[in-house]
Amino acid sequence: MAPHSSPRRAHKAQLRAEVLARRDALSPETRLAGSQKAAAFIAGLPELARAPLVGAFWPIRSEIDPRPLIERLFARGQRVALPKVTEQGLVFREWRAGEELVKGGFGLSEPRDDLPPLDPTALIVPLAAFDRAGQRIGYGAGYYDQAIERLSKNGPVLTIGIAFSVQEIPEVPAEPHDRPLDHMVTEEGPVPLRQV
C-alpha cells in the first residue's frame, strides 16, 4: 500500500462509520418505503431495461433492500444474478425467484456453488456512502471495484448505486482504483451526478 493512501483509507473508514450509523438509525418502516421508491426509480432507467442479465445483491444489516427491484426485473422478463464472495473476487450466478440461497461469509446470502458463473452487463451496487461525482465508499474490501474492472473487459457495464439519501456525503476521498458509478439512486430519485 502506498504511504499516501493510508490517511485516505483512515478517512474513508471514519466516513463509513458515520454514514452507516445514520443508515442504522432509519426505522424499518422508513427503510421499507425507501426501498420500494428507489426500486421504482431504478426500474425506470431505460439503459437498465436493455440489460438481459442484471447483477443485484441480497441485503444485509440496514442496507436498502433491492428485492423490490428484483421483483420488477423478473416481472418484465429480465434475468438476475447474485454475487458470491470468493478468493478470486465476486462471482455472479443466476438466481430465480423462490430458489433457496446459501449462507456465505460476511452474513451474505448467496447462490449455490453448482450454478454456472455468469457475467452481468448491469450491476446494482451496494454501498456505505456516496457523493455526487458517482464515487462510493463500499465496505472496505474492494470487491465491487474489482468486479466492475473485470466485467468491463467484456464490454460496457452499466453501474447503478442504490442507497438511502442519508448516505450522501459531500466528497468521497477516492483512490486511483475507485470506479465512479454511472447512476446513483435513492428513495428521493436519481441523484444528479456532476462531471469530474
Short mmCIF file of the C-alpha atoms (twelve columns), coordinates in Angstrom:
data_MODEL
# 
_entry.id   MODEL 
# 
loop_
_atom_site.group_PDB 
_atom_site.id 
_atom_site.type_symbol 
_atom_site.label_atom_id 
_atom_site.label_alt_id 
_atom_site.label_comp_id 
_atom_site.label_asym_id 
_atom_site.label_seq_id 
_atom_site.Cartn_x 
_atom_site.Cartn_y 
_atom_site.Cartn_z 
_atom_site.pdbx_PDB_model_num 
ATOM 1   C CA . MET A 1   0.000   0.000   0.000   1 
ATOM 2   C CA . ALA A 2   1.379   3.430   -0.919  1 
ATOM 3   C CA . PRO A 3   2.201   5.635   2.083   1 
ATOM 4   C CA . HIS A 4   -0.123  8.432   0.908   1 
ATOM 5   C CA . SER A 5   -3.129  6.102   0.765   1 
ATOM 6   C CA . SER A 6   -3.124  5.245   4.473   1 
ATOM 7   C CA . PRO A 7   -4.591  8.570   5.748   1 
ATOM 8   C CA . ARG A 8   -7.128  8.427   2.925   1 
ATOM 9   C CA . ARG A 9   -8.197  4.931   3.951   1 
ATOM 10  C CA . ALA A 10  -8.465  6.028   7.568   1 
ATOM 11  C CA . HIS A 11  -10.656 8.947   6.455   1 
ATOM 12  C CA . LYS A 12  -12.817 6.551   4.428   1 
ATOM 13  C CA . ALA A 13  -13.200 4.261   7.440   1 
ATOM 14  C CA . GLN A 14  -14.306 7.203   9.593   1 
ATOM 15  C CA . LEU A 15  -16.811 8.384   6.959   1 
ATOM 16  C CA . ARG A 16  -18.091 4.817   6.546   1 
ATOM 17  C CA . ALA A 17  -18.753 4.505   10.278  1 
ATOM 18  C CA . GLU A 18  -20.526 7.886   10.455  1 
ATOM 19  C CA . VAL A 19  -22.769 7.209   7.461   1 
ATOM 20  C CA . LEU A 20  -23.626 3.658   8.480   1 
ATOM 21  C CA . ALA A 21  -24.689 4.993   11.884  1 
ATOM 22  C CA . ARG A 22  -27.092 7.367   10.079  1 
ATOM 23  C CA . ARG A 23  -28.398 4.482   7.976   1 
ATOM 24  C CA . ASP A 24  -28.810 2.240   11.024  1 
ATOM 25  C CA . ALA A 25  -30.878 4.967   12.681  1 
ATOM 26  C CA . LEU A 26  -33.579 4.783   9.979   1 
ATOM 27  C CA . SER A 27  -36.695 2.959   11.130  1 
ATOM 28  C CA . PRO A 28  -37.608 -0.361  9.464   1 
ATOM 29  C CA . GLU A 29  -40.714 1.338   8.037   1 
ATOM 30  C CA . THR A 30  -38.625 4.126   6.506   1 
ATOM 31  C CA . ARG A 31  -36.203 1.605   5.015   1 
ATOM 32  C CA . LEU A 32  -39.030 -0.471  3.523   1 
ATOM 33  C CA . ALA A 33  -40.777 2.545   1.991   1 
ATOM 34  C CA . GLY A 34  -37.455 3.909   0.709   1 
ATOM 35  C CA . SER A 35  -36.555 0.577   -0.888  1 
ATOM 36  C CA . GLN A 36  -39.885 0.490   -2.744  1 
ATOM 37  C CA . LYS A 37  -39.438 4.061   -4.013  1 
ATOM 38  C CA . ALA A 38  -35.841 3.509   -5.134  1 
ATOM 39  C CA . ALA A 39  -36.888 0.318   -6.962  1 
ATOM 40  C CA . ALA A 40  -39.468 2.241   -8.987  1 
ATOM 41  C CA . PHE A 41  -36.920 4.912   -9.950  1 
ATOM 42  C CA . ILE A 42  -34.237 2.397   -10.946 1 
ATOM 43  C CA . ALA A 43  -36.673 0.246   -12.923 1 
ATOM 44  C CA . GLY A 44  -37.462 3.377   -14.952 1 
ATOM 45  C CA . LEU A 45  -33.881 3.792   -16.211 1 
ATOM 46  C CA . PRO A 46  -34.003 2.982   -19.955 1 
ATOM 47  C CA . GLU A 47  -30.450 1.576   -20.025 1 
ATOM 48  C CA . LEU A 48  -31.310 -0.946  -17.322 1 
ATOM 49  C CA . ALA A 49  -34.335 -2.194  -19.259 1 
ATOM 50  C CA . ARG A 50  -31.959 -3.212  -22.084 1 
ATOM 51  C CA . ALA A 51  -29.728 -5.403  -19.881 1 
ATOM 52  C CA . PRO A 52  -30.518 -9.116  -20.334 1 
ATOM 53  C CA . LEU A 53  -28.739 -10.122 -17.101 1 
ATOM 54  C CA . VAL A 54  -28.605 -7.780  -14.106 1 
ATOM 55  C CA . GLY A 55  -26.238 -8.330  -11.192 1 
ATOM 56  C CA . ALA A 56  -28.012 -7.465  -7.943  1 
ATOM 57  C CA . PHE A 57  -27.374 -8.316  -4.297  1 
ATOM 58  C CA . TRP A 58  -29.194 -9.656  -1.243  1 
ATOM 59  C CA . PRO A 59  -29.392 -7.046  1.546   1 
ATOM 60  C CA . ILE A 60  -27.576 -7.318  4.858   1 
ATOM 61  C CA . ARG A 61  -27.980 -5.295  8.041   1 
ATOM 62  C CA . SER A 62  -29.669 -1.923  7.392   1 
ATOM 63  C CA . GLU A 63  -28.908 -1.813  3.639   1 
ATOM 64  C CA . ILE A 64  -31.514 -0.534  1.251   1 
ATOM 65  C CA . ASP A 65  -33.364 -3.613  0.010   1 
ATOM 66  C CA . PRO A 66  -33.032 -4.309  -3.745  1 
ATOM 67  C CA . ARG A 67  -35.545 -7.166  -3.659  1 
ATOM 68  C CA . PRO A 68  -38.467 -4.914  -4.761  1 
ATOM 69  C CA . LEU A 69  -36.312 -4.007  -7.773  1 
ATOM 70  C CA . ILE A 70  -35.504 -7.671  -8.446  1 
ATOM 71  C CA . GLU A 71  -39.253 -8.402  -8.485  1 
ATOM 72  C CA . ARG A 72  -39.747 -5.653  -11.076 1 
ATOM 73  C CA . LEU A 73  -36.920 -7.059  -13.218 1 
ATOM 74  C CA . PHE A 74  -38.432 -10.553 -13.103 1 
ATOM 75  C CA . ALA A 75  -41.867 -9.141  -13.960 1 
ATOM 76  C CA . ARG A 76  -40.556 -7.726  -17.216 1 
ATOM 77  C CA . GLY A 77  -38.573 -10.826 -18.154 1 
ATOM 78  C CA . GLN A 78  -35.060 -9.844  -17.139 1 
ATOM 79  C CA . ARG A 79  -32.680 -12.322 -15.539 1 
ATOM 80  C CA . VAL A 80  -30.893 -11.641 -12.251 1 
ATOM 81  C CA . ALA A 81  -27.531 -12.828 -10.945 1 
ATOM 82  C CA . LEU A 82  -26.360 -12.579 -7.340  1 
ATOM 83  C CA . PRO A 83  -22.738 -12.420 -6.194  1 
ATOM 84  C CA . LYS A 84  -20.694 -14.899 -4.207  1 
ATOM 85  C CA . VAL A 85  -17.537 -13.740 -2.452  1 
ATOM 86  C CA . THR A 86  -14.580 -15.948 -3.440  1 
ATOM 87  C CA . GLU A 87  -10.808 -15.672 -3.119  1 
ATOM 88  C CA . GLN A 88  -10.778 -14.539 -6.763  1 
ATOM 89  C CA . GLY A 89  -13.378 -11.817 -6.112  1 
ATOM 90  C CA . LEU A 90  -17.104 -11.698 -6.806  1 
ATOM 91  C CA . VAL A 91  -18.583 -14.499 -8.901  1 
ATOM 92  C CA . PHE A 92  -22.124 -13.932 -10.185 1 
ATOM 93  C CA . ARG A 93  -24.599 -16.783 -10.585 1 
ATOM 94  C CA . GLU A 94  -28.163 -16.628 -11.856 1 
ATOM 95  C CA . TRP A 95  -30.885 -16.583 -9.226  1 
ATOM 96  C CA . ARG A 96  -34.530 -17.349 -9.948  1 
ATOM 97  C CA . ALA A 97  -37.475 -16.348 -7.790  1 
ATOM 98  C CA . GLY A 98  -38.028 -18.788 -4.963  1 
ATOM 99  C CA . GLU A 99  -34.646 -20.516 -5.217  1 
ATOM 100 C CA . GLU A 100 -33.000 -21.147 -1.895  1 
ATOM 101 C CA . LEU A 101 -29.845 -19.197 -1.121  1 
ATOM 102 C CA . VAL A 102 -26.935 -20.454 0.954   1 
ATOM 103 C CA . LYS A 103 -25.145 -18.663 3.790   1 
ATOM 104 C CA . GLY A 104 -21.871 -17.074 2.762   1 
ATOM 105 C CA . GLY A 105 -19.192 -15.065 4.519   1 
ATOM 106 C CA . PHE A 106 -19.923 -11.619 5.987   1 
ATOM 107 C CA . GLY A 107 -23.525 -12.710 6.705   1 
ATOM 108 C CA . LEU A 108 -24.321 -12.818 2.989   1 
ATOM 109 C CA . SER A 109 -26.932 -14.940 1.247   1 
ATOM 110 C CA . GLU A 110 -25.507 -16.345 -1.972  1 
ATOM 111 C CA . PRO A 111 -26.470 -18.596 -4.896  1 
ATOM 112 C CA . ARG A 112 -25.475 -22.256 -4.796  1 
ATOM 113 C CA . ASP A 113 -21.957 -23.187 -5.909  1 
ATOM 114 C CA . ASP A 114 -23.206 -25.672 -8.506  1 
ATOM 115 C CA . LEU A 115 -24.699 -22.892 -10.657 1 
ATOM 116 C CA . PRO A 116 -22.511 -21.685 -13.543 1 
ATOM 117 C CA . PRO A 117 -20.787 -18.302 -13.213 1 
ATOM 118 C CA . LEU A 118 -22.214 -15.592 -15.481 1 
ATOM 119 C CA . ASP A 119 -21.148 -12.048 -16.365 1 
ATOM 120 C CA . PRO A 120 -23.896 -9.418  -15.967 1 
ATOM 121 C CA . THR A 121 -23.884 -6.337  -18.201 1 
ATOM 122 C CA . ALA A 122 -25.518 -4.201  -15.496 1 
ATOM 123 C CA . LEU A 123 -24.790 -4.077  -11.769 1 
ATOM 124 C CA . ILE A 124 -26.899 -2.812  -8.884  1 
ATOM 125 C CA . VAL A 125 -24.156 -1.800  -6.461  1 
ATOM 126 C CA . PRO A 126 -24.428 -1.679  -2.658  1 
ATOM 127 C CA . LEU A 127 -22.507 0.984   -0.770  1 
ATOM 128 C CA . ALA A 128 -21.892 2.649   2.556   1 
ATOM 129 C CA . ALA A 129 -21.618 6.263   1.313   1 
ATOM 130 C CA . PHE A 130 -21.656 8.173   -1.978  1 
ATOM 131 C CA . ASP A 131 -21.070 11.620  -3.436  1 
ATOM 132 C CA . ARG A 132 -22.344 13.497  -6.478  1 
ATOM 133 C CA . ALA A 133 -19.297 12.570  -8.524  1 
ATOM 134 C CA . GLY A 134 -20.613 8.992   -8.576  1 
ATOM 135 C CA . GLN A 135 -17.918 7.829   -6.175  1 
ATOM 136 C CA . ARG A 136 -18.803 5.380   -3.431  1 
ATOM 137 C CA . ILE A 137 -17.383 4.071   -0.226  1 
ATOM 138 C CA . GLY A 138 -18.012 0.354   -0.006  1 
ATOM 139 C CA . TYR A 139 -17.350 -1.872  2.947   1 
ATOM 140 C CA . GLY A 140 -13.586 -1.771  2.545   1 
ATOM 141 C CA . ALA A 141 -12.702 -4.960  0.655   1 
ATOM 142 C CA . GLY A 142 -12.826 -3.551  -2.907  1 
ATOM 143 C CA . TYR A 143 -14.910 -6.437  -4.276  1 
ATOM 144 C CA . TYR A 144 -17.160 -4.286  -6.453  1 
ATOM 145 C CA . ASP A 145 -14.318 -2.159  -7.839  1 
ATOM 146 C CA . GLN A 146 -12.565 -5.374  -8.890  1 
ATOM 147 C CA . ALA A 147 -15.771 -6.866  -10.320 1 
ATOM 148 C CA . ILE A 148 -16.535 -3.753  -12.366 1 
ATOM 149 C CA . GLU A 149 -12.988 -3.723  -13.722 1 
ATOM 150 C CA . ARG A 150 -13.152 -7.428  -14.616 1 
ATOM 151 C CA . LEU A 151 -16.609 -7.259  -16.219 1 
ATOM 152 C CA . SER A 152 -15.655 -4.119  -18.190 1 
ATOM 153 C CA . LYS A 153 -13.108 -6.182  -20.117 1 
ATOM 154 C CA . ASN A 154 -16.098 -7.866  -21.843 1 
ATOM 155 C CA . GLY A 155 -17.638 -4.519  -22.823 1 
ATOM 156 C CA . PRO A 156 -19.510 -1.665  -21.143 1 
ATOM 157 C CA . VAL A 157 -21.065 -2.418  -17.751 1 
ATOM 158 C CA . LEU A 158 -23.905 -0.235  -16.501 1 
ATOM 159 C CA . THR A 159 -23.336 0.537   -12.804 1 
ATOM 160 C CA . ILE A 160 -26.149 1.798   -10.586 1 
ATOM 161 C CA . GLY A 161 -25.559 2.595   -6.927  1 
ATOM 162 C CA . ILE A 162 -28.548 2.218   -4.625  1 
ATOM 163 C CA . ALA A 163 -28.709 3.813   -1.189  1 
ATOM 164 C CA . PHE A 164 -30.750 5.950   1.151   1 
ATOM 165 C CA . SER A 165 -30.381 9.724   0.830   1 
ATOM 166 C CA . VAL A 166 -28.858 9.893   4.340   1 
ATOM 167 C CA . GLN A 167 -25.820 8.082   2.896   1 
ATOM 168 C CA . GLU A 168 -24.777 11.034  0.738   1 
ATOM 169 C CA . ILE A 169 -21.617 12.871  1.754   1 
ATOM 170 C CA . PRO A 170 -20.026 15.990  0.197   1 
ATOM 171 C CA . GLU A 171 -16.980 14.175  -1.186  1 
ATOM 172 C CA . VAL A 172 -15.650 10.628  -1.196  1 
ATOM 173 C CA . PRO A 173 -11.859 10.534  -0.755  1 
ATOM 174 C CA . ALA A 174 -11.460 8.494   -3.935  1 
ATOM 175 C CA . GLU A 175 -8.391  6.387   -4.607  1 
ATOM 176 C CA . PRO A 176 -6.963  5.570   -8.059  1 
ATOM 177 C CA . HIS A 177 -8.645  2.126   -8.144  1 
ATOM 178 C CA . ASP A 178 -12.099 3.515   -7.264  1 
ATOM 179 C CA . ARG A 179 -14.548 3.440   -10.156 1 
ATOM 180 C CA . PRO A 180 -17.302 6.084   -10.320 1 
ATOM 181 C CA . LEU A 181 -20.801 4.726   -10.904 1 
ATOM 182 C CA . ASP A 182 -22.952 5.612   -13.919 1 
ATOM 183 C CA . HIS A 183 -26.037 6.316   -11.785 1 
ATOM 184 C CA . MET A 184 -26.854 6.867   -8.118  1 
ATOM 185 C CA . VAL A 185 -30.441 6.382   -6.992  1 
ATOM 186 C CA . THR A 186 -32.037 6.907   -3.589  1 
ATOM 187 C CA . GLU A 187 -35.607 6.908   -2.333  1 
ATOM 188 C CA . GLU A 188 -35.740 10.552  -3.486  1 
ATOM 189 C CA . GLY A 189 -34.955 9.621   -7.078  1 
ATOM 190 C CA . PRO A 190 -31.922 9.637   -9.389  1 
ATOM 191 C CA . VAL A 191 -29.098 11.753  -7.943  1 
ATOM 192 C CA . PRO A 192 -27.772 14.341  -10.423 1 
ATOM 193 C CA . LEU A 193 -24.102 13.462  -10.837 1 
ATOM 194 C CA . ARG A 194 -21.566 16.136  -11.654 1 
ATOM 195 C CA . GLN A 195 -18.944 15.527  -14.293 1 
ATOM 196 C CA . VAL A 196 -15.415 15.330  -12.946 1 
# 
